[in-house]
């Protein structure tokens, strides 16, 4: 049986321009409060941000069929995307206005298969170290019982806009 899904979003550059003027945590909070447009990726993969603190950001999603790979489990790229998003935003939450970041390196350990039966998952991003040019971050993907489904570590480059 065929299924379909329609996605709409705002121009992502509207919010990106504001990112250059605001400190990271204020920018993330403005998006969370719907004062600035969310990135299209959140609509595409149906992720949401549930918590923003300095150095820690939590993303959530509920696995859906459109997340599936050819063998009927959530694709590793979807899992990687939510882990990378939580880690990047955790770094951004500590940056002053005029600074941004990009992922230099990313390592993911997939620990358990995820299906729609898994239920709601949350990704806890946490900055381990923020230096002048790089940051080290980690994230875990957890179910509602705090069982770990994936773990990631990333290095980000700090950029000047």
Beta strands, then each sheet from edge to edge (+ up, - down):
strand 1: 48-53
strand 2: 56-62
strand 3: 99-110
strand 4: 120-130
strand 5: 134-142
strand 6: 148-160
sheet 1: 1+ 2- 4+ 5- 6+ 3-
end
